[in-house]
Amino acid sequence: MAIPLDQALVGSVPAAAPLEMPVQDLARWHGGPRPVGNSRGVMLARLFVFGATLSLTAFGTWKMYEVISPVNVTVLQVLFAGFFALTFAWIAFACASAVLGFAVLLRGAPALPPQAPVAGIGRNALLMPVYNEDPERVFATLARIGAALRREGVAGHFDIFVLSDTRQEAIAGAEHQAFLWLRRQLSPALQVYYRRRAHNHHRKAGNIADFVTRWGGAYDHMIVLDADSDMSAAAIVTLARAMAADPQAGIIQSLPLLRNRWTGFARMMQFAGRVYGPLVAAGLAAWHGRDGNYWGHNAIIRTRAFAEAAGLPELRGRKPFGGHVLSHDFVEAALIRRAGYAVTMLPQLVGSYEETPPSLADLATRDRRWAQGNLQHIKIVGARGLHWMSRVHLLQGIMSYLASPLWLMLLLAGLGLATVARHATPNYFPESFSLFPMWPVFDPELALNLFALTCAVLWLPKLLALILAWRDPVLRAGCGGATGLIKSVAAETIGSLLLSPVMMLIQSRFVFDVLLGRDSGWNAQNRSDRAAPLDDCARRHSLHVAAGLGFAVVAFHVSFAAFLWLVPIAAALMLAPITAWASGLPALGRRLWHWNVFRIPEEAAQPPALAELAAEPLLEAAE
């Protein structure tokens, strides 16, 4: 049974409570700076992170200058040094933030902020936007959450909204059946509503805005979920209490941990998120302070602040840079902060979860849309009135995708320099007067020192995260003990070495596609552990294999030393089809679990959020 598009079935939506949501002007802003009460510690944290990044980048670039030791500076040398400085700055920034997070967590997890009494949390809407998702999975999650809220005695403070942008009639019919089942399961303690839009204007951002303008006036706060989100009742209530206790807060973001997937690729991502993620998040929270960011889900938002400040405009020009804002979450956070509301993160909050793409191909599909959305922020980062930290967040998103083509350009420039040095005749006596010949120099010892510095900056966060995990008895035991931790970190490092060059080329292609004006479209994500066949992986990665062979041949032609330097990258690219196929196998993930590799505590002892309700088959129960 397909439900009518954008028509209210009896009882499927509440009475209208409209809230005006004006479209924001990015070119004009008449308000002045609006402080939100950051502490002195936040300022010191920012000084450390940015100061350490600049110092490391300057030192690394100086060492690179010594390695190439140019006599007559060429354009290629300038490009090589420039690409190196940008890529090194990117990893130095991540390293400095991780070191800060280590210092924070070494003193123990920060305390949660003040919380209002439960009676004071007001009315809250749990929003689940869906687009061609599996209804059984989505509604089972909502059933777990709703049942947990009912057991906690707080169901009266929450309503659930399923906001559908589904285009496929068969899925829409299943959504309706699942909605009827869920409403029977949770009412009358907790109200469940369902709305399907006729036109998915502005995608997810438009879906949320549609809720705000129709029913936002009835709710103090809204907790936004994704189709793969799950949250414990305790986490939801804590977010609501923290928001109610802080009248200046506009968004409070939790740290969603990855779980629930069984492919080798997903298990590696889950382990990395569980062990490295809290370290990174603690550093981010320390220097973000109350000028933080929003990741689009598993967060609570003050509804009136969102309506007042976060109406997204259409960007001028053609797609992919023009049109509606794709990566809306960063922009919404920036606009809410511009209006004088705080945006904070609670990385210490337990009970927030999401799922990771099960394979490299699925990650690439999601990344294509994210790449376009983040590069679109080039048109937004200069918007009037934004706090400088909001601009930093937008630049981070942009750089997260530009880093790959910059790395590629660095490799190509390095190969170009080596090729020129191999075939060009040195000019020992330049036109300028000199008593002695000017010998071109390449110091291999300095090159090895620079390589060691780069590896240290790149892998220090992993070492620090391992130390913290080792000190945490619960995390250590949940990851298979000390032996399991060491095996998992080693396996994750090897996996990253194999996958990083492939992602470099994938993301570089995405950036070039966006620059050429190619739109990403909007496709539903694969959320099942479905392995791709080997021949499909071979077809997808054929160009990566060719690129790996090309790197190897050119480097060997230049010198055996250059070949040895590029062997890890070339080999990873040539192995891309095998890596993508094998890592996407659920059987490999289960085998790794039995080998005590990539285990996480949420599987060793399930937290309540993952075992609160054993949901019955939805469509059978709804009949």
Disulfide bonds with the S-S distance in Angstrom:
none
